């Protein structure tokens, strides 16, 4: 009885999560989503200014996600080994450079290059935040992940609210180049916060004890992973039979990557552990199809509201507000529970319902129907991201938290590439209503697949691969 009474007192004396880490964590993690959402209302003005059709400006979206999909797990692995501080500072500094290049870009090619730099520059924020949450849990002896992970999700949703609206304001005041220049002050703030707040030591519990830095990096594995992913994403960006060689190259590189990782003493991605972690693999699969729907809506629906419905970029940003505001509220309320099955099922249902409403829209539809679609999409927007993020935190190997979080983003970006390709194919030269309906059918198919992956997943609620009794509640 004495021990039982003493336990709460001991727990009360344990240090809590270091709140000074929150500002750089939150700012670093939102650099990618703000650049994802702000460009949604800038695509049409950029196309008009540079004389580029929608099929070409779509590369502004694809370029960022190609770079980020490749960079997130690589930078995440570096964070697992060396700690978040150095990687965070280098990456966020690159965001500022990309902002300058984009603001001064003379043509679409240089602008696409700036988006590639932005993709690599925004790679460290989210894996660094996840690694810090894990290291703080180990330092304090408390798992305070729930509140912090919810804060990350809400911050991303808030930026999603601000992004399209801010993009419209910046375009109205300073033209589309202002959407790139915004990254300069954001990068300066992130670097200063990183210098002042992030710990200099590598997080406790990392894999520094396993061999030399060169051995732990597994550069051949990273190179084969890059070849696999880049060739696959290039194929997905412009689906056509003439590009079959890209798919063949991806398959060959993927096979070589698997053979390398299965034999490596310290692999970049431990396929033996990952292959045995069915819950984590299921989470990655859900992330891919969820983001096909999410990003098809973000980019495709936004382009249609401007070209097919006739809204200005600013008003197109306003039309997204109901989705993001509801998503914030849903994230805050649902973040109090660690259960994910209910979130996933409701999120899947919301996606399907929104897609069905989109199929009824025309250029003559009343404005309230557009707002209704955005409002319905707010439910899955608030639930899916939080549920997937929480799942990875509890399912991943603690020593590979950052790289596992990076892989979640990689699968999400593969989904975004499919969405971008589907959007370009559906619209062609003009974002008309017929193209919107074709895109909605693709979204509906992905939404149904997401629902099936959740309903048929018997691993939800099982003990995770962390090996510490953590669970993802069903």
MARMIDO-389352 format. One record per atom (N, C-alpha, C): x, y, z. Coordinates in steps of 0.1 Angstrom, whole numbers, padded with zeros to 4 digits, always signed. Layout:
// MARMIDO-389352
XYZ...
***
This chain:
// MARMIDO-389352
+0008-0012+0000+0000+0000+0000+0009+0013+0000+0020+0012+0008+0029+0023+0008+0034+0026-0005+0039+0015-0013+0044+0017-0026+0034+0023-0036+0021+0018-0034+0011+0023-0043+0008+0038-0041+0008+0042-0028+0006+0056-0025+0018+0065-0029+0030+0059-0029+0041+0067-0033+0043+0069-0048+0037+0059-0056+0038+0060-0070+0033+0073-0076+0021+0078-0072+0017+0091-0078+0026+0103-0074+0032+0102-0062+0041+0113-0058+0054+0113-0066+0059+0100-0069+0071+0099-0077+0068+0104-0091+0057+0101-0097+0053+0105-0110+0052+0120-0110+0047+0126-0100+0045+0141-0099+0058+0148-0099+0069+0141-0094+0082+0148-0093+0090+0146-0106+0085+0138-0115+0092+0136-0128+0091+0149-0136+0102+0152-0143+0101+0164-0152+0091+0163-0163+0085+0174-0167+0076+0173-0178+0082+0176-0191+0074+0176-0202+0079+0179-0215+0084+0193-0216+0096+0195-0222+0102+0208-0222+0094+0217-0233+0086+0226-0228+0077+0234-0236+0085+0243-0245+0098+0246-0242+0106+0255-0250+0109+0249-0264+0107+0235-0265+0109+0229-0278+0098+0231-0287+0086+0235-0282+0074+0235-0291+0075+0245-0302+0080+0258-0300+0080+0267-0311+0088+0262-0323+0101+0258-0322+0107+0253-0334+0101+0240-0339+0096+0231-0331+0089+0219-0335+0077+0223-0344+0069+0232-0339+0057+0235-0347+0060+0243-0360+0069+0253-0359+0072+0260-0371+0079+0252-0381+0089+0243-0377+0095+0234-0386+0086+0225-0393+0076+0220-0386+0067+0210-0391+0057+0216-0401+0054+0229-0400+0044+0235-0409+0050+0241-0421+0064+0242-0423+0070+0247-0435+0065+0240-0447+0064+0227-0446+0060+0219-0458+0045+0221-0461+0036+0220-0451+0022+0222-0455+0019+0236-0459+0026+0246-0454+0022+0260-0459+0026+0262-0473+0037+0255-0478+0041+0256-0492+0033+0247-0500+0027+0237-0494+0018+0228-0502+0005+0235-0505-0001+0242-0495-0014+0248-0496-0014+0261-0503-0003+0269-0500-0003+0283-0506-0002+0283-0521+0004+0272-0527+0006+0272-0541-0007+0268-0548-0017+0262-0541-0029+0258-0547-0037+0270-0554-0036+0282-0548-0043+0293-0554-0034+0301-0563-0021+0297-0563-0011+0304-0571-0009+0297-0585-0014+0285-0587-0011+0278-0599-0017+0285-0612-0029+0290-0610-0036+0296-0622-0029+0310-0625-0026+0318-0615-0019+0331-0618-0005+0328-0624+0002+0318-0619+0016+0315-0624+0014+0310-0639+0005+0302-0641+0002+0297-0655+0000+0309-0665-0009+0318-0660-0012+0329-0669+0000+0338-0671+0008+0341-0660+0020+0349-0662+0030+0344-0670+0032+0330-0669+0043+0324-0677+0039+0317-0689+0026+0317-0692+0021+0311-0704+0021+0296-0704+0019+0290-0692+0019+0276-0690+0006+0270-0687+0002+0259-0694-0011+0253-0691-0011+0245-0677-0023+0241-0673-0024+0234-0660-0015+0221-0660-0014+0214-0671-0006+0202-0671+0009+0205-0668+0014+0217-0671+0028+0221-0668+0029+0227-0655+0020+0235-0650+0021+0241-0637+0019+0230-0626+0014+0219-0630+0012+0208-0620+0026+0203-0615+0037+0206-0623+0050+0202-0619+0055+0210-0607+0049+0222-0605+0052+0229-0593+0048+0222-0580+0037+0214-0581+0033+0206-0570+0041+0193-0569+0043+0187-0581+0050+0174-0581+0065+0176-0577+0071+0187-0581+0085+0188-0578+0088+0189-0563+0079+0196-0555+0081+0197-0541+0079+0183-0535+0069+0176-0539+0066+0163-0533+0076+0152-0537+0081+0153-0549+0092+0144-0553+0104+0145-0544+0108+0158-0542+0120+0160-0533+0117+0156-0519+0105+0159-0514+0102+0157-0500+0100+0142-0498+0093+0135-0507+0092+0121-0505+0105+0113-0505+0115+0118-0512+0128+0112-0512+0135+0116-0499+0134+0129-0496+0142+0135-0485+0138+0132-0471+0125+0130-0469+0120+0128-0455+0126+0116-0448+0125+0104-0454+0131+0092-0447+0146+0093-0446+0153+0099-0456+0167+0101-0455+0171+0110-0444+0165+0122-0444+0168+0131-0433+0163+0126-0420+0152+0118-0420+0148+0112-0407+0158+0102-0402+0164+0095-0411+0175+0085-0406+0187+0093-0400+0190+0104-0407+0201+0112-0402+0198+0118-0388+0185+0122-0386+0181+0127-0373+0182+0116-0363+0178+0104-0366+0179+0092-0357+0193+0090-0352+0202+0093-0361+0216+0090-0358+0223+0102-0351+0221+0114-0357+0229+0126-0352+0221+0136-0344+0208+0133-0342+0200+0143-0335+0194+0153-0344+0183+0161-0340+0176+0169-0348+0182+0183-0351+0191+0188-0342+0195+0202-0343+0202+0205-0356+0213+0198-0360+0220+0202-0372+0212+0200-0384+0204+0189-0385+0196+0187-0397+0185+0197-0398+0179+0201-0387+0169+0211-0387+0174+0225-0392+0186+0229-0387+0192+0242-0391+0196+0242-0406+0202+0231-0410+0206+0231-0425+0193+0231-0434+0183+0223-0430+0172+0222-0439+0164+0235-0439+0161+0241-0428+0153+0253-0427+0161+0265-0434+0174+0265-0433+0182+0275-0440+0180+0274-0455+0179+0261-0460+0177+0259-0474+0163+0265-0479+0153+0264-0470+0140+0270-0473+0141+0285-0476+0150+0292-0469+0152+0306-0472+0158+0308-0486+0168+0300-0489+0174+0301-0502+0164+0298-0513+0156+0288-0511+0145+0285-0521+0135+0297-0523+0132+0304-0512+0123+0315-0513+0129+0326-0522+0142+0329-0520+0148+0339-0529+0148+0335-0543+0152+0322-0546+0152+0317-0560+0139+0318-0566+0128+0314-0559+0115+0314-0564+0110+0328-0567+0113+0337-0558+0109+0351-0560+0115+0358-0572+0127+0354-0575+0134+0360-0586+0134+0351-0599+0127+0340-0599+0127+0331-0610+0123+0337-0623+0130+0336-0634+0127+0342-0647+0117+0333-0655+0116+0321-0652+0107+0312-0659+0102+0300-0651+0094+0291-0658+0088+0280-0651+0099+0270-0646+0109+0268-0655+0120+0258-0651+0127+0262-0638+0131+0274-0636+0137+0279-0624+0128+0278-0612+0115+0281-0615+0105+0281-0605+0103+0266-0600+0103+0257-0609+0102+0243-0605+0115+0239-0596+0127+0244-0600+0139+0241-0593+0138+0247-0579+0131+0259-0577+0129+0264-0564+0120+0255-0555+0110+0249-0562+0101+0240-0554+0109+0228-0550+0118+0223-0558+0127+0212-0554+0135+0215-0542+0141+0227-0542+0148+0232-0530+0139+0233-0518+0127+0237-0520+0118+0238-0509+0114+0224-0503+0113+0215-0513+0110+0201-0508+0121+0196-0499+0134+0197-0503+0145+0192-0495+0146+0200-0482+0143+0213-0483+0145+0222-0472+0134+0219-0461+0123+0215-0465+0112+0212-0455+0112+0198-0449+0123+0190-0453+0123+0176-0449+0125+0174-0434+0132+0182-0427+0136+0179-0414+0126+0182-0403+0117+0192-0406+0108+0197-0396+0099+0186-0389+0092+0178-0397+0083+0168-0391+0091+0156-0384+0101+0150-0391+0109+0139-0384+0116+0144-0371+0121+0157-0372+0127+0162-0360+0117+0163-0348+0105+0168-0351+0095+0169-0341+0091+0156-0335+0090+0146-0343+0086+0132-0338+0098+0127-0330+0110+0129-0334+0122+0124-0326+0122+0131-0313+0119+0144-0312+0119+0152-0300+0109+0147-0290+0097+0144-0296+0086+0138-0287+0091+0125-0281+0097+0116-0289+0102+0104-0284+0113+0106-0273+0123+0114-0276+0134+0116-0267+0129+0123-0254+0119+0132-0255+0114+0138-0242+0107+0127-0234+0100+0118-0240+0093+0107-0233+0103+0099-0226+0114+0096-0232+0125+0088-0226+0132+0096-0215+0134+0109-0217+0140+0117-0207+0132+0119-0194+0119+0121-0196+0110+0124-0185+0104+0111-0179+0104+0100-0186+0097+0088-0181+0082+0089-0182+0078+0099-0190+0063+0101-0192+0061+0100-0207+0050+0095-0211+0046+0095-0225+0035+0106-0226+0040+0118-0228+0031+0130-0230+0028+0132-0245+0029+0122-0253+0028+0124-0267+0015+0128-0272+0004+0125-0265-0009+0128-0270-0011+0143-0272-0008+0151-0262-0010+0165-0264-0001+0171-0274+0011+0167-0275+0021+0173-0284+0017+0169-0298+0014+0156-0300+0010+0151-0314-0003+0158-0319-0012+0161-0309-0024+0168-0313-0020+0182-0317-0011+0189-0309-0006+0202-0313+0000+0203-0326+0008+0193-0330+0014+0192-0343+0003+0191-0354-0007+0182-0352-0018+0181-0361-0026+0194-0363-0029+0200-0351-0037+0212-0352-0029+0223-0359-0016+0224-0356-0008+0234-0363-0008+0232-0378-0007+0220-0382-0008+0217-0397-0021+0221-0402-0032+0218-0395-0045+0222-0400-0047+0237-0400-0041+0244-0390-0042+0258-0389-0035+0264-0401-0023+0259-0404-0016+0264-0416-0024+0261-0429-0031+0250-0429-0039+0247-0441-0050+0257-0442-0055+0263-0431-0065+0273-0432-0059+0286-0437-0047+0289-0432-0040+0302-0435-0035+0301-0449-0030+0289-0454-0023+0288-0466-0030+0294-0479-0042+0288-0482-0049+0293-0494-0053+0308-0492-0058+0312-0480-0062+0325-0478-0051+0335-0479-0039+0331-0472-0027+0339-0472-0022+0340-0487-0023+0329-0494-0018+0329-0508-0026+0339-0516-0039+0339-0514-0047+0348-0522-0044+0363-0518-0042+0366-0505-0038+0379-0501-0025+0384-0507-0015+0375-0506-0002+0378-0511-0002+0380-0526-0010+0372-0534-0011+0374-0548-0018+0387-0551-0028+0391-0543-0035+0404-0545-0026+0416-0543-0017+0414-0533-0008+0426-0529+0005+0426-0537+0011+0415-0538+0025+0415-0544+0026+0405-0556+0016+0399-0561+0017+0389-0572+0021+0376-0566+0022+0366-0576+0025+0352-0571+0039+0351-0566+0048+0359-0570+0062+0358-0565+0062+0360-0549+0053+0367-0544+0053+0370-0529+0050+0356-0522+0044+0347-0528+0042+0334-0522+0055+0326-0520+0065+0329-0528+0078+0323-0526+0086+0331-0516+0085+0345-0517+0093+0354-0508+0089+0352-0494+0077+0347-0491+0073+0345-0477+0082+0335-0470+0089+0326-0477+0097+0316-0471+0110+0322-0465+0114+0334-0469+0126+0340-0463+0124+0343-0449+0114+0351-0445+0112+0354-0430+0109+0341-0422+0101+0332-0428+0098+0320-0421+0111+0312-0418+0120+0311-0428+0132+0304-0426+0141+0310-0415+0142+0324-0416+0150+0331-0406+0145+0328-0392+0131+0328-0390+0125+0326-0377+0128+0311-0372+0127+0302-0382+0130+0288-0378+0144+0285-0374+0153+0291-0381+0168+0290-0378+0171+0296-0364+0166+0307-0362+0168+0314-0349+0162+0306-0337+0150+0301-0339+0144+0292-0329+0152+0279-0327+0156+0274-0338+0164+0261-0337+0177+0264-0329+0184+0275-0332+0197+0278-0325+0194+0280-0310+0183+0286-0307+0181+0290-0293+0175+0278-0285+0166+0270-0291+0158+0261-0283+0162+0246-0285+0167+0242-0296+0169+0227-0299+0181+0222-0291+0181+0211-0285+0192+0205-0278+0204+0202-0287+0216+0204-0282+0228+0201-0290+0231+0187-0290+0227+0179-0280+0231+0165-0279+0221+0157-0288+0226+0146-0292+0217+0136-0300+0207+0131-0290+0194+0128-0294+0184+0123-0285+0188+0110-0279+0185+0108-0266+0188+0096-0259+0181+0084-0266+0188+0073-0266+0182+0061-0271+0184+0059-0286+0191+0068-0293+0193+0067-0307+0203+0056-0310+0206+0053-0322+0214+0042-0326+0229+0046-0328+0234+0055-0320+0248+0059-0322+0258+0049-0318+0253+0039-0310+0263+0029-0305+0265+0018-0315+0259+0018-0327+0260+0007-0336+0269+0011-0348+0282+0010-0346+0291+0012-0357+0295+0027-0360+0303+0029-0370+0307+0042-0374+0296+0049-0382+0297+0063-0383+0287+0070-0390+0285+0065-0404+0295+0062-0412+0294+0057-0425+0286+0044-0426+0289+0035-0416+0281+0023-0416+0267+0025-0413+0264+0034-0404+0250+0036-0400+0242+0044-0410+0249+0051-0419+0242+0059-0429+0237+0050-0440+0244+0039-0443+0241+0030-0454+0238+0037-0467+0249+0044-0472+0248+0052-0484+0243+0044-0496+0248+0032-0499+0243+0024-0510+0228+0022-0509+0223+0019-0497+0209+0017-0495+0201+0029-0498+0206+0041-0494+0199+0053-0497+0199+0056-0512+0210+0053-0519+0211+0056-0533+0201+0047-0541+0200+0034-0537+0190+0025-0544+0176+0029-0540+0174+0034-0528+0160+0039-0524+0157+0051-0533+0166+0060-0535+0164+0072-0543+0160+0068-0557+0168+0058-0563+0166+0054-0577+0152+0048-0578+0148+0040-0568+0135+0033-0568+0124+0044-0568+0125+0053-0558+0114+0062-0556+0113+0073-0567+0124+0078-0572+0124+0088-0582+0118+0083-0595+0123+0071-0599+0117+0065-0612+0103+0062-0611+0098+0057-0599+0084+0054-0597+0076+0067-0597+0080+0077-0590+0073+0090-0590+0072+0097-0603+0083+0096-0611+0083+0102-0624+0073+0095-0633+0072+0082-0631+0062+0074-0639+0048+0078-0635+0046+0080-0622+0032+0084-0617+0028+0098-0621+0038+0107-0622+0035+0120-0626+0028+0122-0639+0032+0113-0648+0027+0114-0662+0024+0100-0667+0013+0094-0662+0011+0080-0666+0009+0078-0681+0018+0070-0687+0016+0067-0701+0025+0055-0704+0020+0047-0714+0026+0034-0717+0040+0037-0723+0043+0048-0729+0056+0051-0735+0067+0052-0724+0062+0054-0712+0072+0056-0701+0073+0043-0693+0071+0032-0699+0071+0019-0692+0085+0016-0686+0096+0022-0693+0109+0019-0688+0112+0025-0674+0104+0035-0671+0106+0041-0657+0101+0031-0647+0089+0024-0650+0084+0014-0641+0093+0002-0640+0099-0002-0651+0109-0013-0651+0121-0009-0643+0126+0003-0644+0137+0008-0637+0135+0008-0622+0122+0013-0618+0119+0013-0604+0118-0001-0598+0113-0011-0606+0112-0024-0601+0126-0030-0600+0135-0028-0609+0149-0033-0608+0156-0027-0596+0155-0013-0595+0162-0007-0584+0156-0011-0570+0143-0013-0570+0136-0018-0558+0141-0032-0554+0142-0040-0563+0147-0054-0560+0162-0053-0555+0170-0045-0561+0184-0043-0556+0184-0037-0542+0175-0028-0540+0174-0021-0527+0170-0032-0516+0160-0040-0519+0156-0050-0510+0167-0060-0506+0174-0064-0517+0185-0074-0514+0196-0067-0506+0199-0054-0509+0209-0047-0501+0205-0046-0486+0193-0042-0484+0188-0039-0470+0187-0052-0462+0184-0063-0468+0183-0076-0461+0196-0081-0457+0207-0076-0464+0220-0081-0461+0229-0071-0452+0224-0059-0452+0232-0048-0445+0232-0050-0430+0243-0048-0424+0244-0049-0409+0236-0038-0403+0236-0026-0408+0228-0015-0403+0221-0009-0414+0209-0014-0419+0203-0009-0431+0196+0005-0429+0195+0012-0440+0188+0024-0440+0174+0023-0436+0167+0013-0442+0153+0009-0438+0154-0006-0435+0152-0010-0423+0153-0024-0419+0141-0031-0423+0142-0037-0435+0130-0044-0441+0126-0056-0433+0136-0062-0426+0132-0074-0417+0122-0070-0406+0126-0059-0400+0117-0054-0389+0104-0048-0395+0105-0040-0406+0094-0034-0412+0084-0045-0417+0090-0055-0423+0081-0066-0429+0074-0073-0419+0079-0074-0406+0072-0080-0395+0062-0071-0388+0062-0059-0391+0054-0049-0384+0042-0046-0393+0032-0056-0393+0020-0054-0401+0012-0042-0398+0010-0038-0385+0003-0026-0383+0009-0014-0389+0022-0012-0389+0028-0001-0395+0027-0001-0410+0028-0012-0416+0027-0013-0431+0012-0010-0435+0003-0014-0427-0011-0010-0430-0014+0005-0429-0007+0011-0419-0008+0025-0417-0002+0032-0429+0009+0028-0434+0015+0034-0446+0006+0033-0458+0000+0021-0460-0010+0019-0471-0022+0028-0470-0027+0030-0458-0038+0039-0457-0034+0054-0460-0022+0057-0455-0017+0071-0458-0017+0074-0473-0013+0064-0481-0011+0066-0495-0025+0069-0501-0035+0061-0499-0048+0063-0505-0055+0075-0499-0053+0077-0486-0060+0089-0480-0055+0102-0487-0043+0103-0490-0037+0115-0496-0040+0116-0511-0043+0105-0517-0048+0106-0531-0061+0115-0531-0070+0112-0522-0083+0119-0521-0080+0133-0516-0072+0135-0506-0070+0148-0499-0064+0158-0509-0053+0154-0516-0046+0163-0525-0053+0165-0538-0061+0155-0543-0069+0157-0555-0079+0168-0552-0084+0168-0540-0094+0179-0536-0087+0192-0535-0075+0192-0528-0068+0205-0525-0065+0212-0538-0059+0205-0548-0054+0211-0560-0065+0211-0571-0071+0200-0573-0081+0199-0584-0093+0207-0581-0099+0206-0569-0111+0214-0566-0108+0229-0566-0096+0233-0561-0093+0247-0561-0091+0253-0575-0084+0245-0584-0083+0250-0597-0096+0251-0604-0106+0242-0602-0119+0243-0608-0127+0255-0603-0126+0258-0590-0133+0269-0584-0128+0282-0591-0116+0283-0596-0111+0295-0602-0114+0295-0617-0111+0284-0624-0113+0283-0639-0127+0279-0643-0133+0269-0636-0146+0263-0639-0157+0271-0633-0155+0277-0621-0166+0284-0614-0164+0299-0615-0152+0303-0617-0150+0318-0619-0146+0326-0606-0141+0319-0596-0137+0327-0584-0123+0332-0586-0120+0343-0579-0106+0348-0578-0098+0340-0569-0084+0341-0570-0076+0333-0561-0079+0335-0546-0082+0348-0543-0085+0351-0529-0098+0344-0525-0109+0345-0533-0121+0339-0530-0121+0323-0530-0112+0318-0539-0110+0304-0539-0103+0299-0526-0095+0308-0520-0089+0305-0507-0100+0305-0496-0109+0315-0497-0120+0316-0488-0129+0304-0488-0131+0298-0500-0140+0287-0502-0134+0275-0495-0121+0274-0492-0115+0263-0485-0116+0264-0470-0120+0276-0465-0120+0279-0451-0129+0270-0443-0141+0266-0447-0150+0257-0439-0143+0244-0436-0136+0239-0446-0129+0226-0445-0119+0227-0434-0110+0237-0435-0099+0237-0425-0103+0241-0411-0113+0250-0410-0118+0254-0397-0124+0242-0390-0133+0235-0397-0139+0223-0391-0128+0212-0388-0118+0211-0396-0107+0202-0394-0100+0205-0381-0097+0218-0378-0091+0221-0366-0099+0217-0354-0112+0220-0354-0121+0216-0343-0121+0201-0341-0122+0194-0352-0123+0179-0352-0110+0174-0346-0098+0179-0350-0085+0175-0344-0084+0177-0329-0089+0189-0325-0088+0192-0311-0096+0183-0303-0109+0181-0307-0118+0172-0299-0113+0158-0300-0110+0153-0312-0106+0139-0313-0093+0136-0307-0084+0146-0306-0071+0144-0301-0070+0140-0286-0081+0141-0279-0082+0137-0265-0082+0122-0264-0085+0115-0274-0086+0100-0274-0075+0094-0282-0069+0083-0278-0058+0076-0285-0064+0066-0295-0077+0064-0294-0083+0054-0304-0082+0059-0318-0079+0050-0327-0077+0053-0341-0088+0047-0350-0093+0036-0347-0103+0029-0356-0115+0038-0359-0121+0044-0348-0132+0052-0351-0129+0064-0359-0117+0070-0357-0113+0082-0365-0111+0078-0380-0105+0066-0382-0103+0062-0396-0116+0059-0403-0125+0052-0396-0138+0049-0403-0146+0061-0406-0147+0070-0396-0154+0083-0399-0147+0091-0410-0134+0091-0410-0127+0098-0420-0129+0093-0434-0130+0080-0435-0132+0073-0448-0146+0076-0453-0156+0076-0443-0170+0079-0447-0171+0093-0452-0164+0103-0445-0165+0117-0449-0159+0119-0463-0148+0112-0466-0142+0113-0479-0152+0109-0490-0158+0097-0488-0168+0092-0498-0179+0101-0500-0185+0107-0489-0196+0116-0490-0193+0128-0497-0181+0134-0495-0177+0146-0502-0175+0144-0517-0170+0132-0520-0168+0129-0535-0181+0128-0542-0191+0122-0535-0204+0121-0541-0211+0134-0544-0209+0144-0534-0214+0157-0536-0207+0164-0548-0194+0162-0549-0186+0169-0560-0192+0164-0574-0196+0152-0575-0202+0147-0587-0215+0154-0591-0221+0162-0582-0233+0169-0585-0230+0183-0589-0218+0188-0588-0215+0202-0590-0214+0205-0605-0218+0218-0609-0216+0223-0622-0211+0238-0621-0208+0244-0632-0204+0258-0632-0215+0267-0627-0228+0262-0627-0239+0270-0623-0244+0267-0610-0237+0258-0603-0242+0254-0589-0241+0267-0580-0250+0267-0570-0249+0278-0560-0237+0277-0552-0232+0289-0547-0220+0289-0540-0220+0281-0527-0232+0280-0521-0233+0272-0508-0230+0257-0511-0231+0252-0523-0228+0238-0525-0213+0236-0525-0205+0246-0529-0191+0245-0528-0186+0245-0514-0193+0254-0506-0190+0255-0492-0193+0242-0484-0204+0235-0489-0209+0223-0483-0198+0212-0485-0193+0211-0498-0182+0201-0501-0170+0204-0492-0166+0216-0491-0155+0219-0482-0157+0216-0468-0170+0218-0463-0173+0215-0449-0173+0200-0447-0178+0192-0456-0178+0178-0454-0164+0172-0454-0155+0178-0463-0141+0174-0463-0134+0177-0450-0139+0186-0443-0132+0190-0430-0131+0179-0420-0141+0170-0421-0142+0158-0411-0130+0149-0413-0128+0143-0426-0117+0135-0428-0103+0142-0427-0103+0155-0430-0091+0163-0430-0086+0164-0415-0095+0165-0406-0092+0166-0392-0089+0152-0385-0095+0142-0390-0093+0129-0384-0082+0120-0389-0080+0120-0403-0071+0111-0409-0056+0114-0405-0053+0127-0406-0039+0130-0403-0035+0127-0389-0044+0130-0380-0041+0127-0365-0040+0112-0363-0049+0105-0368-0050+0090-0366-0037+0084-0372-0033+0088-0384-0021+0082-0390-0009+0085-0383-0008+0098-0378+0004+0103-0371+0005+0095-0358-0006+0094-0350-0005+0087-0337-0002+0072-0339-0007+0066-0350-0004+0052-0353+0011+0050-0355+0017+0058-0363+0031+0056-0365+0040+0058-0353+0036+0068-0345+0044+0070-0332+0044+0058-0323+0033+0051-0322+0032+0040-0313+0036+0027-0320+0035+0026-0333+0039+0014-0340+0053+0013-0344+0060+0024-0345+0074+0024-0350+0084+0019-0339+0095+0014-0344+0107+0011-0336+0111+0024-0329+0112+0025-0316+0116+0038-0310+0129+0043-0315+0139+0035-0319+0152+0039-0324+0151+0044-0338+0140+0042-0345+0138+0047-0358+0125+0056-0360+0122+0063-0349+0110+0071-0349+0110+0082-0360+0122+0089-0362+0122+0100-0372+0121+0094-0386+0129+0083-0389+0128+0078-0402+0115+0071-0405+0108+0065-0395+0095+0060-0397+0085+0071-0400+0086+0082-0393+0078+0094-0395+0080+0099-0409+0093+0099-0413+0096+0103-0427+0090+0094-0437+0090+0081-0435+0084+0072-0444+0069+0074-0445+0062+0078-0434+0048+0081-0434+0046+0092-0444+0054+0103-0444+0053+0114-0453+0056+0109-0467+0066+0100-0469+0069+0095-0482+0057+0088-0488+0050+0079-0481+0038+0073-0486+0027+0083-0489+0026+0093-0480+0016+0104-0483+0019+0111-0496+0032+0114-0498+0036+0121-0510+0035+0113-0523+0036+0099-0522+0033+0091-0533+0018+0092-0536+0010+0093-0526-0004+0095-0528-0007+0109-0535+0001+0119-0531-0001+0132-0537+0004+0132-0551+0014+0124-0554+0018+0123-0568+0008+0117-0577+0001+0106-0572-0010+0100-0579-0021+0111-0581-0024+0119-0571-0034+0129-0571-0030+0139-0582-0018+0144-0582-0013+0154-0592-0015+0148-0606-0010+0136-0608-0011+0130-0621-0026+0129-0625-0034+0124-0616-0049+0123-0619-0055+0137-0622-0051+0147-0615-0056+0161-0617-0052+0166-0631-0039+0164-0635-0034+0168-0648-0041+0161-0659-0043+0148-0657-0050+0140-0668-0065+0143-0669-0071+0146-0657-0085+0149-0658-0088+0163-0664-0079+0173-0661-0082+0186-0666-0076+0189-0680-0064+0184-0682-0057+0187-0695-0053+0202-0695-0059+0209-0706-0055+0223-0708-0064+0233-0699-0075+0228-0694-0085+0237-0687-0092+0229-0676-0093+0235-0665-0100+0229-0653-0115+0231-0654-0121+0223-0663-0136+0225-0665-0144+0215-0656-0157+0216-0657-0165+0207-0648-0164+0193-0652-0163+0190-0665-0162+0176-0669-0149+0170-0663-0138+0177-0663-0126+0173-0657-0127+0171-0642-0135+0180-0635-0137+0178-0621-0144+0165-0618-0154+0162-0626-0162+0150-0624-0153+0137-0626-0145+0138-0636-0135+0126-0639-0126+0125-0627-0121+0136-0621-0113+0135-0610-0120+0130-0598-0133+0134-0596-0141+0129-0585-0142+0114-0585-0144+0108-0597-0145+0093-0597-0132+0086-0592-0120+0092-0596-0108+0087-0591-0107+0088-0575-0111+0100-0570-0111+0102-0556-0121+0093-0549-0132+0090-0555-0142+0081-0549-0136+0067-0548-0130+0062-0559-0124+0049-0558-0113+0048-0547-0105+0059-0546-0095+0058-0535-0101+0059-0521-0112+0066-0520-0119+0067-0507-0125+0053-0503-0131+0046-0513-0136+0033-0510-0125+0023-0506-0114+0024-0513-0102+0016-0509-0097+0019-0495-0097+0031-0491-0093+0035-0478-0102+0029-0468-0115+0030-0470-0125+0024-0461-0123+0009-0460-0120+0002-0471-0118-0013-0470-0105-0016-0463-0095-0008-0465-0082-0011-0458-0084-0009-0442-0093-0001-0439-0096+0001-0424-0105-0010-0419-0116-0013-0426-0126-0023-0421-0119-0036-0420-0111-0040-0430-0105-0053-0430-0092-0054-0422-0087-0044-0416-0075-0044-0409-0077-0049-0394-0072-0061-0392-0074-0067-0379-0063-0064-0369-0053-0056-0374-0042-0053-0365-0044-0040-0356-0055-0033-0360-0058-0021-0351-0061-0025-0337-0054-0019-0328-0056-0023-0314-0046-0033-0309-0038-0039-0318-0028-0049-0313-0016-0042-0308-0008-0049-0300+0005-0044-0295+0013-0041-0307+0020-0029-0306+0028-0024-0318+0042-0030-0318+0049-0026-0328+0063-0031-0330+0073-0024-0321+0068-0014-0312+0077-0008-0304+0083-0017-0293+0076-0027-0290+0081-0037-0281+0080-0032-0266+0072-0022-0263+0072-0017-0250+0058-0016-0244+0049-0024-0251+0036-0025-0246+0027-0014-0251+0032-0005-0259+0024+0006-0265+0013-0001-0273+0002+0006-0274-0009+0001-0282-0015+0013-0290-0021+0009-0301-0029+0018-0308-0043+0013-0306-0051+0021-0298-0064+0016-0294-0073+0015-0305-0082+0005-0305-0091+0003-0316-0104+0010-0313
***
